[in-house]
C-alpha cells in the first residue's frame, strides 16, 4: 500500500514537472517577441509556476522523508524483537550479493 501511494506521488510529481517544462517553454517562446508590460506579465507567470513546482517538490520530499523515518523505525523495531531473523536475512542478502558479484 505504501509503495502504491509512493508510486502515485512520483507519477503526480513527474506530471507536474512535465507540465511545468511545457509551460515554461511556451512562455519563453512567447517572450521572444514581446517587450514591456506583456513580457513582465509572462515572467511573473513563469515565476508563479516555478514557485508552485518548488512547493510541490518540498511537500513530496517531506512526505518521503516521513515515510523513510517510519520504515527505519519499523526495521529497528524488527531487529530488536527478532535479532536472529535479522542476522539470517542479512546473511542471505550478503550471499546473494556475493554470488551476483562473483558472476562477473
N, C-alpha and C positions, 0 to 999 in steps of 0.2 A: 504494500500500500504506500509506504514511504517512497519507494522507487518510482511508483506511478506519479505521485504528486511532484517529485523532483523532476521527472521527465517532462511533465506538463509545464512546470515552471521554466525549464530550459527552452521548451518549444515556444512559450509565450515571449520569453526574453529574446529569443532569436528572431521571432516575427517582428517584435518591436524594433529591434536594431535594423532589420532589413527595411522596414518602413521608414525608419529614420534616414538611412542611407539614400533611399529613393527620393524622399522629400528634400534632403539636403542637396542632392544632385540637381533636382528640378529647380530649387531656389537659386542655386549657384548659376545655373544656365540662364535663369530669368534675370539675374542681377547683371549679367554681362552687358545687356542692352539698356539698362536703366541707370538713372542717376538721380540724385536729390532725395526727395521725400519717399519715392517709391522704393529706392534701394534701402533706405533706412527701415522702412516697414518690413521688407523681406529679411533684412539682417536681424530684426527683432524677432520675427517668426522663427528663424533658424536658431537663435539663442534660446527661445522658448522650447523648441523641440529637443535641443540638446540638454536643457535642464530637466525635461521630462524623462529623457533616456537615462540621465545620470541618477535621477531619483529611483527609477525602476531598477537600475543596477544595484543601488545601495540596499533597496528592500530585498532583492533576491539574495544579495551577499549576506545580509543579516539572517535571512531565513536559512540559508545553507550553513552558516556558522552555528546557529542554534541546533540544527539537526545533527551536525557533526559532534557538537558537545554532548547531545543526548546519546549518540552512538558510542562515543568514547566512554561515557558513564556506564552504559549497559555492558560494554566489553570489560571494563574494570570490575564491575559487579560480578560478571560471569566468572572471570579469572579468580576472584576472591572466593566465590562459592564453590567452584569446581576447578582447583588448580591442576589436577592430574589430567582432566579432559583438555584443558588449555595447552598443557605440555604436549599431549598427544596430537592435537590439531597442529600446533607449531611444528612438531617433528614431521608430520605428514606433509605440510606445506613446504618445509625445507627439503624433504626428499624429492617432491615433485619439481621444485626449482632446480635442485641438483641434477635430476635426470634430464630436464629440458636443457640446462646449460651444457651438459655433457654431450648432447646430441650434436652440437656444433663441432 
